[in-house]
């Protein structure tokens, strides 16, 4: 049974998180749950932290980049999403985004398509697949946003031809224009020259490292991320909120 649990958590990816920094000190109850739940997880499964949630008496358990829940006696495991039925907010995803903060300047921006609009002071990075319908929706919003620099990492995970489309776009004379033409107007980029290579493997490795499992996934200048859909007001708010002195200096964008 423990072997099956270990396998299940090894395969779990729907709420995967990047490696976390040192967790806050656990309360006595959280420490007790931690001690109870870890040996029940199976071989080679280490619990990184336990914390009480504000919903349903559940306790959040983080292990090897995954998040799930248990009760105060560590008897039951709840694997999946917690959704607020009054707002339909995916609370698990929101928590995952909160925990997934990175240092923006650590991103290998040379492997991204750079698009500058207006003064470009506000900064965001987006993991996108050329076959992603939700990415197209995001770009309908981005069309109306100015004074932003967008770094697009082409993460080819949705279709067999995603890598081909990405390579054609990356190898175009103006890759930013080729990407915009495709994602906004479905204009196909010309075939890439035989000798041109795209950072396909590098971006896949980056996505795996950051546990990016869906597109679009957005990172802001302050290192926070979201995979949620945005209307223009919400996106403007996040972009501006991230543009603080410490965030701007930490961004490290070329």
C-alpha positions in Angstrom: 0.0 0.0 0.0 2.8 2.4 0.9 4.5 1.6 -2.4 1.3 2.5 -4.2 1.0 5.8 -2.2 4.6 6.6 -3.1 4.0 6.0 -6.8 0.8 8.1 -6.7 2.6 11.1 -5.2 5.5 10.7 -7.6 3.1 10.9 -10.5 1.0 13.7 -9.0 1.5 16.9 -11.0 -1.8 18.8 -11.1 -0.7 20.9 -8.1 3.1 20.6 -8.4 5.2 23.4 -7.0 8.8 24.5 -7.3 11.1 23.7 -4.5 10.2 25.9 -1.5 12.5 27.9 0.7 12.8 27.1 4.3 9.3 26.8 5.7 8.0 28.8 8.6 8.2 27.0 12.0 5.3 24.6 12.5 3.0 24.8 15.4 2.9 21.9 17.8 -0.2 20.5 16.1 1.3 20.9 12.6 4.5 19.2 13.9 2.5 16.3 15.3 0.7 15.9 11.9 4.0 16.1 10.1 5.5 13.3 12.3 2.4 11.2 11.8 1.9 11.6 8.0 5.5 11.3 6.8 6.0 7.6 7.6 2.6 6.8 6.1 3.5 8.3 2.7 5.7 5.4 1.6 9.4 4.9 0.8 11.5 7.9 0.0 8.7 10.4 0.5 9.8 13.3 2.6 7.2 15.9 3.9 8.6 19.4 3.5 6.0 21.1 5.6 2.6 21.1 7.2 0.4 24.1 7.7 -3.3 24.6 8.7 -5.6 26.0 6.0 -8.5 28.4 6.6 -11.0 26.0 5.1 -12.7 22.9 6.3 -10.2 22.1 9.1 -7.8 20.7 6.5 -4.0 20.8 6.8 -1.9 21.5 3.8 1.0 19.0 3.3 3.8 19.8 1.0 6.1 17.0 -0.3 8.6 16.9 -3.2 6.9 19.8 -5.0 3.4 18.6 -4.5 0.6 19.9 -2.3 -2.3 17.9 -0.8 -4.3 17.8 2.4 -5.0 15.8 5.5 -7.1 16.0 8.6 -5.8 16.8 12.1 -5.2 13.1 12.8 -3.3 12.5 9.6 -5.7 9.6 8.9 -7.1 10.7 5.5 -5.4 12.2 2.4 -7.2 14.6 0.2 -5.5 14.8 -3.2 -6.8 17.3 -5.8 -8.4 20.7 -5.8 -10.2 22.7 -3.2 -12.7 25.0 -4.8 -14.7 27.8 -3.1 -18.3 27.1 -4.2 -19.4 30.7 -3.7 -16.7 32.3 -5.9 -15.6 29.2 -7.9 -12.0 30.1 -7.1 -9.6 27.2 -7.2 -8.0 27.7 -3.8 -5.4 25.0 -4.4 -4.2 26.6 -7.6 -4.1 30.0 -5.8 -2.0 28.6 -3.0 0.3 26.8 -5.5 0.8 30.1 -7.3 1.6 31.8 -4.0 4.2 29.2 -3.1 5.7 29.2 -6.6 7.4 32.6 -6.4 10.8 32.8 -8.1 13.5 35.4 -8.6 12.6 36.8 -12.0 16.2 37.6 -12.9 17.0 33.9 -12.7 14.9 33.1 -15.7 17.1 32.4 -18.9 15.5 35.3 -20.8 17.8 34.7 -23.8 15.6 31.6 -24.4 12.4 33.7 -24.7 10.9 35.8 -27.4 11.1 39.5 -26.2 8.3 41.9 -27.1 8.4 45.5 -25.9 5.4 47.8 -25.9 5.6 51.5 -25.0 8.3 52.2 -22.4 8.4 48.5 -21.5 8.9 49.2 -17.8 6.5 46.6 -16.6 7.7 43.1 -17.1 6.2 39.6 -17.4 7.2 36.2 -18.6 4.7 33.8 -20.1 5.0 30.1 -20.8 3.0 29.4 -23.9 2.4 26.6 -26.4 1.6 27.6 -30.0 -1.5 25.3 -29.9 -2.8 26.8 -26.6 -6.4 28.2 -27.0 -6.2 30.0 -23.6 -3.0 31.7 -24.7 -4.9 33.2 -27.6 -7.4 34.5 -25.1 -4.7 36.0 -23.0 -3.3 37.8 -26.1 -6.6 39.4 -26.8 -6.2 41.1 -23.5 -2.5 41.8 -24.0 -3.3 43.6 -27.2 -4.8 46.4 -25.2 -2.0 46.7 -22.6 0.9 49.2 -23.1 4.2 49.9 -21.4 5.1 46.3 -20.9 7.9 43.9 -21.8 6.8 40.4 -22.4 9.1 37.4 -22.5 7.5 34.4 -24.1 8.9 31.0 -23.4 7.6 28.5 -26.0 6.8 25.4 -24.0 5.9 22.7 -26.5 3.7 20.3 -24.5 0.2 20.3 -26.1 0.6 18.7 -29.5 3.0 16.8 -31.7 3.5 19.7 -34.0 4.0 22.3 -31.3 7.8 22.0 -31.5 7.7 22.5 -35.3 5.6 25.6 -35.0 7.7 27.0 -32.2 10.9 26.4 -34.2 9.5 28.2 -37.3 8.5 31.2 -35.1 11.8 31.3 -33.3 13.8 31.1 -36.5 11.8 33.8 -38.3 13.7 37.1 -39.1 11.5 38.9 -36.6 10.4 36.2 -34.1 8.4 38.7 -32.0 6.4 39.6 -35.0 6.0 36.0 -36.1 4.7 35.0 -32.7 2.3 37.9 -32.6 1.0 37.1 -36.1 0.5 33.5 -35.1 -1.1 33.8 -31.7 -3.3 36.8 -32.6 -4.2 36.1 -36.3 -3.2 32.5 -37.0 -0.7 33.5 -39.6 1.7 30.6 -40.1 5.4 31.4 -39.9 7.6 30.2 -42.8 9.6 27.0 -42.4 12.7 27.4 -40.4 16.1 27.2 -42.2 17.7 23.8 -41.9 20.6 25.1 -39.7 18.4 27.0 -37.2 17.7 25.6 -33.8 15.3 26.7 -31.1 15.7 26.4 -27.3 13.0 23.7 -27.2 14.9 21.4 -24.8 16.0 24.2 -22.6 12.5 25.6 -22.1 11.1 22.1 -21.5 13.8 21.6 -18.8 12.9 25.0 -17.3 9.2 24.2 -17.3 10.0 21.0 -15.5 12.2 22.7 -13.0 9.5 25.3 -12.2 6.7 22.7 -12.4 4.9 24.6 -15.1 2.3 22.0 -16.2 -0.1 24.2 -18.2 -0.2 27.1 -20.5 -0.4 30.0 -20.2 1.6 30.4 -17.0 2.5 34.0 -16.2 5.4 35.2 -14.0 5.5 38.9 -12.9 8.5 41.1 -12.1 8.2 40.4 -8.4 8.4 36.6 -9.1 4.8 35.8 -8.4 3.0 33.6 -10.9 -0.5 32.7 -12.0 -2.2 30.5 -14.4 -5.5 32.1 -14.1 -7.4 33.9 -16.8 -7.2 37.7 -16.6 -9.4 40.5 -17.7 -7.5 43.7 -18.6 -8.1 45.4 -15.2 -6.8 42.4 -13.3 -3.7 42.0 -15.5 -3.0 45.8 -15.3 -3.2 45.6 -11.6 -0.8 42.7 -11.3 1.7 44.2 -13.7 1.7 47.5 -11.8 1.7 46.0 -8.3 4.8 44.0 -9.3 6.6 47.1 -10.5 8.1 48.2 -7.1 11.7 49.3 -6.5 12.7 45.9 -5.1 10.9 44.0 -7.9 12.3 46.1 -10.7 15.9 45.8 -9.4 15.4 42.1 -8.9 14.0 41.5 -12.3 17.4 41.5 -14.1 15.8 41.6 -17.5 18.1 42.6 -20.4 
